[in-house]
Amino acid sequence: MFWMLLAQVALAGSDPLAVHASVHTLPNGLTVILEEDDRTDQVALNVHYGVGSRDEKPGELGCAHLFEHIMFEGSKDVPPNDFDTWLTAAGGWNNAYTSEDETVYYMEFPSGALDLALFLESDRMGFLLDGLTQTNLENQQSVVLQERDQDYAEPNGRDQDALTRLQYPEGHPYHHPVIGTVADVKGFRLAGVKDFWRRHYRPRNAVLTLVGHIDPDEALARVQHWFSDVPDPGPATPRTEKVDLRAKAKVGVLEDHVEDDTVYLSWQTVPIGAPDEAALDILAQILSGGRGTRLDDRLSYNSSLATDDNAYHWTSEFDGQFVITATADGPRLSRLKKLAEKEVAKLQQQPPTAAEVQRARQQLRSDLLDNLEDPVGRARALSDCWRRHGTPDCLAEDWARYVAVTPEDVSRVARTWLGTADEVVLSTVPEGGTGAIEGGTPVELP
């Protein structure tokens, strides 16, 4: 850890959160962020598209996620399967993810493969439809349905989608699962899929970030070379606007192929960047961050009532979600729920100690620095800064919010956002099990 932090200081002067990136806009509207880091010969490339499951219309649920697969299936000058083959042969790797708000493609490769990486990325950004056939579409429909089946077949693999379905009411853009519904995925047709791509996959709806062993001027010239022929269809398609729907207290139950009982307590909170986001993140860390934190000690270390427990807070562009989860190898969910609620109530009534807040803050900072040490994580962070603030240099400003959090702030956000009237509860139990929280309604996933 010492040498990692020392290297960060050498890169960014006295502040490991300093950013030395340049931002450029190509004639076709593509935003390009470049940051040099000569501590490694590797380069990370991150391409963010402003499209997620919230942008899907009725009948195309799962289409955003489908393109996470189709974008690797071939384009005008890249035959099917060769994207991965060529990049791997050059010593690189790649991946992608889709959320409610975004679809992100990222890769890492030796600096000598920069031209190859830019060629691959530009070809699918500008000319994917030239390689998209009915056969390719059907292949990826099968892959997505198989992925869904495999994920849901895993123990607790359906829990998050079930919890989200409970948390966000019908009509909320986050109500349906990112992976889509079986009926919609099976029903995709080539014309409709191409229309989805035309609406969302365009340079003005993308941010390309390069971090690593690059000369920024030379890298910009290579980006301009490879992306100069990517057409500009115009401004990004207007996105789904926020719908102000909040869940009231609900209790759900999911019977699944699991051996243990698990309870989830969930509250709808704030969108990313909101004033209370930092305090809620620190609250989660105070509840569950290892031995010496409140929920972990009460449920696991000091009593062994739970075989596992956790508290986490995540935010997205429309809303956030604060979740407490506990697992037991017997019918103890009602007791675990009450004990977890008591720990929350204590923090609502009495602020945590300054030492608890500082410990939580230090852990969050350590996680942040670890992420920034990785070129892939840093490229993603700079891209996120640009989308939220219009500059890649927001890390220090964002972290200042966490420095400013007081014990009273933690207590206040617990009272504000984690009230019992807004609590959503999900029990996941073995099929035919009797350990679910009383009054639960079965949750069905489409």
C-alpha angles and dihedrals in degrees: 000000000000093000092045092054091044090055090050091052090049090052099045105027113239094336118070089195094059116119126210100186133137125214126212136176119213121217090257090058100257113147114221125195119191130186126171121221115172096181088094138029089227127103126203120208120194124183117189122194120193096232131101141150091290089069095058120112125218108290095026101071106149096024094116090055091044089062090055082071101033092056088069095046099083141289137200098301101015115076120218113290093008095102091072094034096054095042093047091049088056091054097261138119135199145192142169142206139197128209136171090277110027150020116217130189118193139174142172126211143154113283091248090066095060095110092049092050093048092047092051093047095045094048094057094040093055107022110026094123091061088068100035111106134169088254092054091048093050091048092055094043087058091046092051093048090048090049090051092050092048094047093047091046091060116094107272088001093133097044100094094048090048091048092048090050089055095042099050115051123230108280093037111116090233095053098096123063118264091233089060135227125301092237094052096044091050090047099054113126127197096246093051093046091051090050090053090052093049091051097051113015103078134119094252089058094051140079119199116199128188121190126172141042099004138123100231095218093048092043091052090052090052092048090050090049096051099038099039092095096047103114122242108224090180135256121354117274110263109264131229109281123229117275113209099223120143127185123239121216110305136173120205136175130206119194108203145155094280132126099212134050118246130189126199124197111193138180131187109236137163137322123255113288095021117142094251096048096093095048091049090051090052091047090056091050092049090053097045123014104116134284111352096036120111106244095037093051095044098046105027121011100039101032111015089220090133127046088204138003138173145172123205140165125205130179134201135177097281106026147349134229129215112200135186117188133183132180128200135181091228142031098297102119096113090053093045090050092052093047092049091049089050091055090051091047091052090056090046091054100036126027118238119255121272088245091057092051092048093049091050091047092050092052092050091049092050090052090049094051092047089054093048091050089065112076091218092052092044093051090052092048093052091048091050091050091053094050094048102036107016091245133076089221102081102107097098092043092049092047090051087069090062093046089054096054113113130195088254090056090055092051091046095053090047089056094042101047109018100060121146091236089065098039118125116200128197125184119197111195138163115276107280091012122149101205100092122122108269117263097026120157117216112256116221122199117211 
